[in-house]
């Protein structure tokens, strides 16, 4: 079944399988579906999972888009299972494209398409390999971001680089915004790279290990703001974790989610962990500077500005975050 406005007979186009699950992957799916050199034969995505308070089974963003495009969908619980591999093999793919899939693709699948599987990864590899490259880019204070297209191997984002694209950061980016930019840039780069890859006019180059870093999936504990770190680091953490898991401090009034923050110079007598008043807002004294709380939310309450939060929680001034 062919999706999108791709032109030409299906027999003249590369039979392509797309692997993806998250929202980042949706623009890449569209790029594959629309590409005139590709015949999208199926989408492999994660199974529907319970979500929300109702725990209703919810499809992945990629599954939703694939159904809109009218593309066949495969949802194996374990993509390395023999039956899943056989199902993909039966489709006789010439090429695979992967983005934000969420499972390790086994060698048995990597070797199926003669043109390999291309992975669109939102970082400048080998920097920020792994599960959380976009938050890592912000949290590290990188001055530029990028996307890389690699030919997948059995490692975690270690395959040879086919193409990349970079752009500068101004130090105010939040996780969701940078992800949206990376998705758009990745889809545009994929559109150009596919034709070059199929024609053999672009060669993959080995990444090497110089400058390589590895990220990991977030845990809920990663949301805690640790005052033993600098205010600058914590401000980047607030922006990096904006989608999930967020950021918080534990106070005598319970957990306070820090939604927006800025950095200020320390004042005499500041002790790391102290909650202080700063120009009409609360701030967390850290090992280096103050983290000013510009927007916050107590559990079970609505989000408010920093000024509103101070007016309602003035008793926190002088307390210590845990």
N, C-alpha and C positions, 0 to 999 in steps of 0.2 A: 504494500500500500504506500503510495507516495504522498508526502505532505508538502504544503506550502506551494509557492508559485514557481518552483524550479522547472526549467524548460528542458526540452529534449526527451528522447525516448529513454525509458528506464534502463534498457539494455546498454545504453551508451554511457551510463553514469555509474560511479563507484557505489556498490551496495554498502551502506553505512549503518552501523549500530551506534546509538548514543547512550552513554552511561551517565546518569546524573540524578540528583534528588533535591537539593536545596534551591533556594531562590536565586543564588548566584548563577546557577547553571541554566536558568531559563533563557536568557539572551543567547547563550551558546547553542541551545537547542534550536532556537529560531534561526540562527545563522546556518546551522546544518540543514534544516528543513528548506530554507530558501535558496541554498547554494545550487547553481545550475550544473555543477559537476558531480553532485551527490544524489543518490536515491536512498532516502531514509527508510529502512525496512522495519526498524523496531527501536523502542526505547526501553532500556533496563533501568529500573528505579527501585527504591526501597518499598517494602510492603506498606499498606495503609496502617497507621498506628493510632491508638487512642490519644485524644487531645482535649484540653479544656476540662472544665468541671464535670461535663456530661460524659467524658471519656468516649465520645463518639469516634468511630474509626475515621481517620482523616487522611486523604491522599497527600503525597508530596507535591510541592509546587510544580515539579517537572511532570508528574503524572497528570495533574490538572491541565497543564499546557498541552501535553501529548494527546489527551482526549479531545481538546479543542481542535488540534491539528488532524485528528483522525488517524493517528499512528498506532500500530500495535504496541502493546505494553507488556513487558515481562517484569514480575516483581518477586524474584527469588529471595527467600529469607537468608540464604547463604549462597552467594554467587559462585563459590568454589565447589559446591556440590555437583556431583556427576550429572544429575539430571538437568541442572541449570546450564552447565557447559554444553551438554548435548543439545539443549533447546537453542542456544545461541549458534552452535555449529551448524544446525539444520538450516539456518538463514543464509549461510554462505557469505559472510561479510567480506568485503574487500578492505574495509577501513573501519576503525572504531574511533570515536571521539568521547572524551570523558571530562566532566567538570563536577566538582562538589558531589561525588557519588556516595561516599561514606563507608565503602567496603574495600578491602584489599583484593585486587584483581589477580587471580592466579596465573601462573605461567601457561597453563592449558588454554586460557582465554587470550592472553597476550600474543600467543603464537598463531592464533586462528586467522586474523586478517593479514593478507600478504603485505599490506601497507602499514601494518602495526596499529597501535592505539595512541592517538594524540591526547595529551592531558593539558587542559588550560588551568594554570595555577596562579592565584593572585599574589605573587611576590616576584622579586628579582632573584631567581634561583642562582646559586644554591642558598641564598639567605632566606630564612623563614620557611624551610620545608615543614611538612606536617599539617596538622589539623586546623590551626588558628593563625594563619599568616597575616591576615588583615589586622586583627587586634595587636599582634606582635609588632607590626610595622609602626603603629601609633605608639605603643607602650615603650618601644625602644628609642623613640625620638628620631626616627629616620628622617632625613631631609628629602627623600624621594621614595616613590612607590612604583609598582609596576606589575605587569603580568608576564608570564612565561608560558610558552607552549613547548612541551617536551614529548619525545617518543617514550612511552612508558616502558620501564623495566620492572624487575621484581622488588626493587627498593622503594622506599617512601620518598617520592618526588626526586629521585636520583637519576632519572633517565637523561639522555643527551638532549640539549636544547636545540629546538628547531627555529624558534623566533621569540623575540621579547619586545616589550614596549615599556617606556618609563615616563614619569612626569614628576614635577617638584611638588613638595608638600609645604604648606605655610604654617604648620604647627597648631591649627585649630580644627583639624578634621576629626569627625566622630566616626565610630565604627560603621554604622549604617550608610553614611554618605560615602565613605571610602569604598565600601563594598559595591555600592551602586556604580560608582565611577569605574572600578576595576571590572565589573561585569560588562559595562558598555565598551571599555577599551579591549577587553578580551574577545568579545564577539566581533568587533571590527578587525582585530588582528587575525582572528580565525578565518574570517571571510577571505582575506588576502592570502593567508598562508596555505590554505587547503589546495588551491590551484597550483601553487609552487611545489607543494609536497607531492601532489599527484604527478606533476610533470618531471619531477626529479631535479628541479632547478634550485632547490635549497637543500643544504646538507646539515644534518644534526651534528652538533659539537659536544664533546664530553664536558660535563659541568666542572669536574675537579672538586677539590675539597676546600680550597682557600676561601675563607669567608663564610663557610657553611654553618648554618644554625638550624636547630630543629625545634618546632613548637609542639605542644600537646593539647589534647582536648581540655576545655575548662571544667573545673569542678565548682560547686557552689562556694566552697571556701575561698576561691580566688576572688570573690567579690569584696572581701574585707579590706578596708583601708588601714594599712599598718603605719602608725605614726613614727616608727623607727626609721622609715624611709623618708626621702625628701619630699617637700610639697610639690616640686616639679614632677617627680616620678608619679605621685598620687594623682595629680591633675591629668597626666597622660593616661593613667589607669581608668579614670572616670570616662574619658572620651573613648578609649579602646573597648571598654566593656559595656558600652551603651546598649547594645542589643541584648546580650546575655553574657555573663550572669549579673550584670549591673555592679554597683559598688555601695557599700554601707559602712556605718560605724555603729557599734553597740554602745548605748548610753543608758543612764539610770532610768530613762523613760522608755527603753526598749530600742529596737533596731530602727535606725534612720537611714533611708536610702538617699544617697547623694547623687542627684541627677545632673547637676552642672556645678562646676567649680572653677576657681581661678587661684592664682598664686600671689602672695604678698610677702613683703619682708617680715622677718621676725621682730618681735618687740622684747625689750628687757624683761626678764623673768619668765619667758615662755618655757614650758617644759613639754617634751613630746607626749602627746596624748591628751593634753589639756584642751578643753573646749572654751574658747574665749570669744569676746565680742570684738568685731572688726568692722568699723564704718557701717553700722546698721545691719550687719549680718553676723552669723556665727562663723567661727573658723576653728579648724583643728590645728593646734601647734604640732609641728613635726620636728624631726632631727635637723631640718634645714628649711626654714621658712614656714609660712602659714598657708594652709589650704582653706581658702574662703569658700563657704557653701553658698552658691548662687541660686540653687533650686534644690528642694528636698521633699521627702515624703515619709511620714511615720506610717508604721504598719496600720492598715485599715482606714487610712485617711487619704485625702486628695493631695496631689502634688501642689506645692506652693513655691513662690519666689523666696529667695534668701531673706529678704526683709520681712515678709509675712511669717516665715518660719521663726525668726527671732522674736517677733511680737508674741507669738503663741507659745514659745518654749523658752522664755527668758531664764527659767529656773535651771537650764542646762549650763549657763555661764558659770565657770569655775569647776565644773565636774570633769571627770576624765573618761575618755572613750576606752572601751575594752577591746 
